[in-house]
Amino acid sequence: MPKLISKIDLSVAKKNAARCKQRGIILPTIRQQMFPDTIPDSIKQKIKPIGLWDINPLNLFRINWKNDITTGLFGQPNYLEIPSELSGVKARIIGLVGKYFPTGAHKVGAAYGCLAPRLVSGTFDPEIHKAVWPSTGNYCRGGAFDCALLACPAVAILPEEMSKERFDWLREIGSEVYATPGCESNVKEIYDKCDELRLDPANIILNQFDEFGNPFWHYHVTGNAIHEVYDLLKKPHSRFSGYVSATGSAGTIAAGDYLKKFFPLMKTTASEAFECPTLLNNGFGGHRIEGIGDKHVPWVHNVRNTDIVAAVRDEDCMRLLRLFNEPEGMEYLKQEGIETITVERMSLLGISSIANLLACIKQAKYFEYNEDDIIITVFTDSAEMYLSRLEELNTERGDYNSLQAALDREAALNCQSYDNFLELSYQDKKRIHNLKYYTWVEQQGKTYEEINLQWEPEYWYETFETNLDELDKAIEDFNAMQ
């Protein structure tokens, strides 16, 4: 089964540890990111005055869902509940909030789950290697930030049509940047650039689509945070009915694997763009839901544990981006009876977060959920990442007004239905799993034997469960070398 640490070069690991000591770098364990209250008090006091986005290695300990921005320390997981008055469904919809991670998005955690095992095992040498982060947006930002904290050279690869904010920030933080042709759907072009860079042995490709450190991190850290939020908000008759995650790199959706251990009747929904319905219909195309890589099935996706595919129209997401963030849209929602505090917090949802919200609404309507049903999703990043998109929409469509706000609410929220929504049968899941063959075995050098192993539940259980103690011990030993 896949191991996060498959080999160890002790001489390089010792050199990396000495390098970290020189720079005052301490690596957090995965359990400390799951439960930041276990971080030593001596470290907490040093963290407190540091800004969330500061390039300070102590911010490695802020790679978790529980950052309290008022105290500078940690509390409950950050979440937002969408009231029924806004969602239009009886079910309770709750999203973990990614804005309060360093970089403003949760991908910084997935990147840490990929880089940390290499540093502590000595299979990555910052004096020789560059960490290459192929991405459709936030993953390369997370990787570049982690590298800045860990004093490692970083290379970011992302499609040229991604938002201007991403490119500007990556260059400011000192990352080498490659813009590949196309939009977030053009993943093959990203792989082609990886193949080119791989010719130089100094480039270590940390591909989120086939790096098991990505779903491993979410399985443990995101899965635990969701479980904690459910326990915090549940009522006597509550049911954990659904978990919704965009497929993307299939990292975040792995939290569903963790949750099924405790809530076996829960249904995991994979949301994707209607304009590129890869899982729904073996489809292809381009779309505007930034951050969702598609046209293929990631190697790290445990398809057998995905119960539903919900395809969301990108136009609905863009309409709601304006409704939730333009002053006229916010004022309209207040006049419609939505509480001011809720309206003001809807900017916590970026474009893919809105797609997750709409997939939750589809699931609630399809299964006729009521007030006892709870659906939890992830609001991966905030509208702060897409301000240039709002400017572009205003240029393209004119100034926003209350009439447009009413139309957008009706079209994208009230009229949202369970069209392009598929409850997966066993054979549907097998069909989606089989799509991996064309990308990964034919093109990327994975083996026929392993793709068959991936269909078995034991493959995933061992991958996620048996690596935690080993990785945390390796991190502790690495810190002890300093």
N, C-alpha and C positions, 0 to 999 in steps of 0.2 A: 504494500500500500504506500501511497505518497508520504514521504517524510519531509518535514520542513528543514531538518538538518540531516542530510544524507552522508556527508563526509566532513571531516574536521582537519584543518591545517593549523596545528597548535602554534607554530612559530608566527604565523600571520595574526592569529587571534591575540597572542601576547603583544604583538606590535600595535594592533588596533586598540587594545586596552591601555597601553602606555600613551598612545595618542589621545585617547579620551581623557585620561588622567591629566595630561598636560593642558587640556582645554576645559576641564571641569565638567565633563559629560558623564552622567550616570544614566544607564538605560532602565526604564521602568519595565517590570514584568507585565505579562498580559493580565495577570490577576490584579495588579495594581491599577491597570486601566479599566478593568471590570469593576473594581471596588476601591476607588481612590481614597476612601477613608482609611485604608490600610497603609497609605504612603506615610513614611516617617514624619513626625512633627517637625524635625529639623529641616526637612525639605519643604514642607508646606509653608513654613514661615519665610523661606527664601522665595517661594513662588508668588506669594501674596502681592507684592508691589509690582510684579512684572506684567506688562501688557499682554493681552491674549495673542496678539500677532507678532510680538517681539521676537527677533532672532536671538533667542536665548535658549541654551540646551535644556534648561529646567522646564520649558514648555512641552517637552516630551511627555511630562506627567499630566499635561492638560489634554492629551489625546484620549478623551473619554466623553461620554454623554452627560456628565454631571457637573460641568463647570458652572459655578455660581458667579456671575459677572458683577454682582453687587458686593461680594466679600473678597473676590479674588481667589476663593478656595473652592470647595465642592459641596454639593447638596444632593437633592433628588435629581433624577434624570430630567432634562429639559424636554417639555412636551407641550403640545397645543391641542385642545379639544375643539372640534368644529361643531358648533351648535346645530341642532336640527333645523332651526329657522333659516340657516344659511345653506346647509347641505340638501335640505328637502327630503331627507329620509329619517325614519324613526331611530335607526341604529346609531349608536355612539361611535363617532369616528375620531380617532386620536392619532396624532403624528409626533414621533420624536423629532426634535428640532436640531438640525445640523449647524445652524448659524453660529452656535457658541463653541464650536471647535476652532482651534487655530486654523487660519485660512478661510473660515466661514463655511466649511463643508466637511462631511464625515470621511471623505476619501483619504484624509491624512492618516487615519487609523489603518485602513487597508494597506496603504503604502508602508507604514511601519511594520505591519505583519509580514511584508515581503523582504524588507531590507534588514531588519534586526537579526533574523536567523543567519544571514550571510556574514554580518559583521562579527557576531559572537563565535561563529564556526571558523572564521578565517578564510572563507571562500570569496570574500570581497575585501580588497585592499585599497583604501582611499588614496594611497600614494601612487597607485598604478591604474586603478579601474575608474570608470565613469558609470554611474547608475542611470540607465536609460529607461524612461517612463513613457511607454506608448499609451495614449489615452484619447478619450473624446472630451476631455475637459478637466474635471476636478481631480482625477487621479494623478495626472502629471503635476498639478499644482501641489497636491499633498506630498508627492514624492520630492518635488523641488524644495518644499519647506522642511521636510525631514532631513534632506541632505544638507540644507543650510545649518540646521541645528547640530548635525553630526559631522560637519566639516567634510562632506563628501561631494565630489563633483557630480553635477546633475545635467541630464539631457532630457528635454521635454519634446514629445512628439504629439501633435494634435492637429485636427483638420483646420484648414485655412478659413473656413466659414464660421468658426466658433467666435464667441463674443470678444470684442476688442479688449474688455477688461482683463480677460485671461492672459492674452499675449502681453499686455503692458506689465502686469504683475510679475509674470514669469521672468521677463527681462530685467525688471527692477531687482528681483531677488538674486540675480546672477546666474540663472540657468541658461544653458545653450538651448536654443529653440529651433525646431523644424516644423514648418507648416506643410501638411500633406494635402493633396487635392481633395476637394469636396466638402461635405458636411459631416455631421455626427454619424451618418449611416455608412460612410466610406471607410470601414475598418480594414478592408483588404489593403488599401493604400498605406495604412499605418503599418501593417505587417510587412509590406514591401520595403518600407523605409527601415524597419527593424532588420530585415535580411541584409540590406546594404550596410548598415552599421555593424552588424554581427561579424563582418569580414575583418574588422579590427578587434583583436582579442581583448583590448582594453575596455571595450564596451560590454557591460553586463546588462542584458535585456531583462527587465523586471516587468514582464507582460501580465497585466492584471487579468487577462482572459484565460491564462493557463497557469498562473501562480497560485498555489493552494494557500499561501499565506493571506491572500485576499479574503476568500470565504471563511477561512479559519478564524481570522480576527473578528469578522461579523458574527459568526456562529457563537462565539463566546461573549464578546463585549456588547454587540448590539442585541443579541438574543437575551442576555441577562438584563439589560436595561429595559427592554420591552416587557419582560416578565415582571420586573419591579414596578413599572408603570401600571400594568394590569392589576397587580395586587394592591396598589395604592388607590385605584379608582373603582374597583369592582364593588358591586352591591350584592345583597344576599342571593338574588336570582340571576346575576350576571352570567353570561356565557362568553368565553373567548372564541369568537366565531370565525375571525379571519385575520390574516396577515397579508398585506399588499406591498409589493416591491417591484419597481421597474427591473427588467432583466439586466440591461446594461452589460456589465462584466460578470454578472451572477455572483457578486460578492455579497451585497446586502441581502439578497433573497435567501442566503444560507442561514440567516437568523431563523427562518421558518423551520429548518431542520432541527434546530435546538428547541424551538417552542413545541414541536410535535411530540417531544418526549414527555411533556407535561399536559398538553392539550391535544390528544390524538384525533379528536373530531374537528379540530380547527382546519380551515381550508386556506392554503397558500395560493395567492393570485399573483401571476406575473403580468405586469402592465407593460405595454409596448405601444409604439405609434401605429395608428391605423394606416398611415401612408407607407409603412414598411412592416407589414404583418408577418414577420419571419416565423414566429412560433404558431400564430393563428392559421396561417395559410401558405407556409413555405414561400412567403412573399418577399418583395424587395422594393426599394424606392428611397427617396429622400424625405426628410421632415425637419421640423423646427423645434422638436423637444430636445434641447441640448443636453448632452451628457448620457444619452442612451445609445450605446454602440449596438448595431444590429447587423442584419444580413448573414448572420451565422449564429451558432449556438456555442457559447463559451465552453471550453474544456472543463472548467471548474463548476459547471452547473449540474447539480443533482436533479435531473429532470424528473425522475421518478417521484420525487417529493413535491412536485408542483402540481396543483390540483386544477387550476383555472388559468386561462389566458384572457386578458381584457385589452382590447385595442382601443386606444383613445385618439381622437382627432386632434391634430396639432393646432387647428384653428380654435378649438375650444380652449386650449391652454393659453393661446395668445390673447384671446378675448378676456379671459379671467385675469391674466397678468395686468392688463390695463384696468379692469374693474377694481382689483384689489389695491392698486398703487396710484392711479390718477386721482387727484383731489376731488374731481367731480364724481368719480365712481365711489369713492369712500363716503362722500357726503350722501349720495343716493342710498347706499346701504344703511346708513344711520337713519335716514328718513323712513326707510322700510322696516325699522324696528330692530335692526341688528345692534347689539350693544357696542358702544364706542370702543371699549377695550378690545373686543374681538376684531372689529374693523381695523384698528391700528396694528394688530398683530398679524394680519393676513399678509403683510409684506415679508413675513418669515418664510413664505413659500416661493421658491423659484419655479422655473418652467416645469422641470421634471417632478417637482413636489406637487404641483397642480395636477399633473397627469396621474400621480398616485392617488390624490384626493378623488379624482373623477372615477378611477378604477374602483375605489372603495364604494362610491355611490352606485356604480353598476352592480357590484356584488350584493350590496344591501337590497337593491330592487329585485334582482334576479331571485334571491332566496327569501324575499319577503321578510326580512329581519324586522324585529321590533325593538323596543327600548331596552330589552335585556341583552341584546346582542352587541358585542364590542368588536370593532375592527380596528386594528392598529397598523399604521404605516410609518413611513420615514419621510420627513421633509428634509431632503438631503442638503439643500442650500437655500439661500434666500434671494429675494428680488434684487438685492444689492449687486449680485453678479450679472444682472441683465438690464441695467439702467440704459445702456446704449440701445438695447432692443426697444425699450419704450420710446426713446427718441426717434428711432427709425419708424415705428408704427405711427407716431404722430405726424411725421413727415409724409408718410405714405397715405394715411387715412384722414388726416385733419385732426384738429383739436378734439379732445374727448368731452362729451357732454352727458347730461342726465338721461336723455333719450337713448343714447348708445349704451349707457350703463344698464338701463332697463332691458334693452334688447339682449345684451350679453348675459345678464343674469338669467333671463328666460331661456335663451338658446343653450347656454353651456351648463347651467345648473338645473333649473326646473325641468327642462326637457331631456336631461341626460337619461339614457335608458340602457338596457343590457343588450343592445345590438353589438355585433362584433365581439361577442362574449362566449367563450367555449369552456364548458366543464369537461375536463379531460378524462377520457376513458383510458384503460390500460394500454390499448393499441394506439391511442393518440399520443400518450407519453412515449411509447416506443418509437413512433414516427419521428417525434422531435429529437429524441436521443440519437436516432440513426443519422440525423443531419450532421452531427458532429464529424462523421466519417470524412465528408468531403473537404472540410477545412483542415481538420487536425491530422488525419491519417494520410490522406493524399497530398496535402500541401505542407503541413508543418512537422511531419516526421514522427508523430505519435504512433504507437503500435496497435495493431489489430487486436492483440491479446488484451491490452489495457482498456480499450474502448468497450470490450465485452465485460471486463471486470466492473466497469463503471455502472453497469446496469444493476449490479447486486448491492443491496442495502449495506452489507458488511463493509464494502469498499469505503463508503462515506462515513460510516460510524467510526471505523478505525482511523480514518484520516483526521477527523475532527476531534475525536476523544483521546487518542493515544499520543498526540503531539504536545498537549498542553504542559504536562509535567516536565517533559524533556526540554521544551523550549525555555520554560521559566527557570529551570535549574541551570541551563546553559547561560542565561542572562545573569543569574546570580553569581555563577562562577566567573563570568567575564568581569562583572563589577568588582569581585573580590581580588582579581589580578591587579587592580589599579593601586 
